Every structure is written in C-alpha cells, then in structure tokens.
Amino acid sequence: MLKKISSDSYRLLAPALSPSSSLSLNRAEIERVTRIINDHPYPNHPIQPILTKLIPLSSLSPEFVSEVLGRLFAAHSNGLKALEFFKYSLKAPN
C-alpha cells in the first residue's frame, strides 16, 4: 500500500503482520529459499523447475512469500529472479 507523504512523494508501506503470524514464520526456511533463488544461474537456466522441485506450493503463505521477497530486495538480488519466485507463488492454493 502507498501512503502519500507530501504533494508529490509516496512511501511504500509493508503489510502489517500480527505477532503470532510473524513468530510462526520459519526463519531458516526463508533463508534457505532466498539462498536457492540468489544462487540460481538465472537467466541461463530457468528457475521455475528448481522452485517446483525444492519448494512445495503447500508451504507458501502470503507472509512467507512477503518475507522472501523482502529479503531478496534487501539483498539487491536480480529483480527478475524475485519476479519468477512471485509468479511461482501465485500458483499456491492460498
């Protein structure tokens, strides 16, 4: 969500997570997924097959995806890798 902070500038607001949901996020799993995405040789090799093999769709929640994307962007990762992960996450049943 964007919040207007002056007549011509906006600030991106992260979605608020309740304390219980943020505590339930598995930090080690977030780091593992982030590392898989960062270390993958995309675009020389497609990233979707490795995501399908190593990250079950059933394990993806909106909070988990948000945390992974946040870590990818904070690490200045290849934005196309983040986009591929986001596209993969859209296939999740949640």
Summary of the structure (lengths in Angstrom):
residues: 94
radius of gyration: 14.6
end to end distance: 20.1
largest distance: 47.1
contacts: 215
relative contact order: 0.16
helix: 56%
strand: 10%
